[in-house]
Amino acid sequence: MSAQKAPHPFSKRKSRQAAFESFTTLFFRLATYAVIIAAGYIFFNIAYNGSKAVFMTKAPFINIAFLTQKPQTLHVYEPKEIYDELASIKAEILSSKAKKAALGSGAKTEAAAYSSQIETLEERYETLDEERKEGRLMYSDSEYRALPEPPSEELYAYNNYAYSGGGIGPAIIGTCLLVAGSIAIALTLGVLCAVYLSEYSRPGRVLQLIRLSILNLSGVPSIVFGLFGFGMFVLFFGWGVSMIAGWFTLAIMALPVIITASEESMRAIPKGFREGSLALGASKWTTIRTNVLPYALPGILTSSIMGIARVAGETAPIMFTAAFALRDQLPWEGLTKPTDFFFQGVMALPYHIYVVSAKIPQNEYTRNMQYGAAFVFLFIVGFFALSSIILRVKIRKKYKW
């Protein structure tokens, strides 16, 4: 008999712990893939349906009217004969389904007959619905007012749908202004606070309490920030529903993230940078300005990216402080004095999407408005974030240590 070969001393041995670790690794891998697939599906769905509203198959290939006009009521005229027949077929389908549901389990023949009838009616409905879409006339508010006379009510059935026509031009401009203004305020205040906490403050209980308070602010719900901004800036300061009230409310929301990330970036700079500058006779502020902040800028810009993601998609704060459901004029139109630019409300894409999807009756015409606004909104947020990333990469290449 041959001697049994001894196992390699460094080979993996089967055990319950090894099996549990393999299972845990597989679970987390599958969970990660599931999240990526779900997020990818959501973004793909928005991009696919939103592109139908933003892009066209004919030159200039971009729906300029959708990107520049204000939201308007859509006035729809549909062929009356087809419209009435569709209503009749829909009533018959509902009646047949109700009768089929009322049948007992033994009436299989009658249930099959109703199923066949329902299928025939649905096919007829789809055919007529395509004819209705081809023969309908649609006008926005401006186009409707320009008509010499509306189409004949004997030939067409008339319906109107709020926020289903026009475009999202004022909402795009309002969103860009709100994001740019709030991030500018948040970065200014956040970097100053980070400079104090990192360079000037003394370790102790007070500093620990301040840092703990900043971390706690990161978890406060956005609706609380919205109510705070409404009470402080809109009512107490008397700014009203205005762009500047929205700026400061959103800036306060982004401050905890920016302060924390900026402070960590400054603390990561080696002490030798400071000591060498101070040894050459530079003041403390000159040292911070020339030897700390430039090298900490990549981390500060990273915090700005997180701040943009934090404030750009918030609906509750701007709903209380800055946003209007519909505003005819752009922020720079109709100003009596320059300061009026800051003390006026604006439209914003997050609030507009909320109004279109939750505050008005849903119909086939609001679908393009919803997906188109969401697609443009994601593009704007991505543009701001990409700009920060590119700037961060350039600065990181310039300041290496």
Secondary structure, 3 states (H helix, E strand, C coil): CCCCCCCCCCCCCCCHHHHHHHHHHHHHHHHHHHHHHHHHHHHHHHHHHHHHHHECCCCCCECHHHHHCCEEEEEEEEEHHHHHHHHHHHHHHHHHHHHHHHCCCCCHHHHHHHHHHHHHHHHHHHHHHHHHHHHCEEECHHHHHHCCCCCCCCCEEEEEEEEEEECCHHHHHHHHHHHHHHHHHHHHHHHHHHHHHHHHCCCCHHHHHHHHHHHHHHCCCHHHHHHHHHHHHHHHCCCCCCHHHHHHHHHHHHHHHHHHHHHHHHHCCCHHHHHHHHHCCCCHHHHHHHHHHHHHHHHHHHHHHHHHHHHHCCCHHHHHHCECCCCCCCCCCCCCCHHHHCCCCECCHHHHHHHHHHHCCCCCCHHHHHHHHHHHHHHHHHHHHHHHHHHHHHHHHHCCC
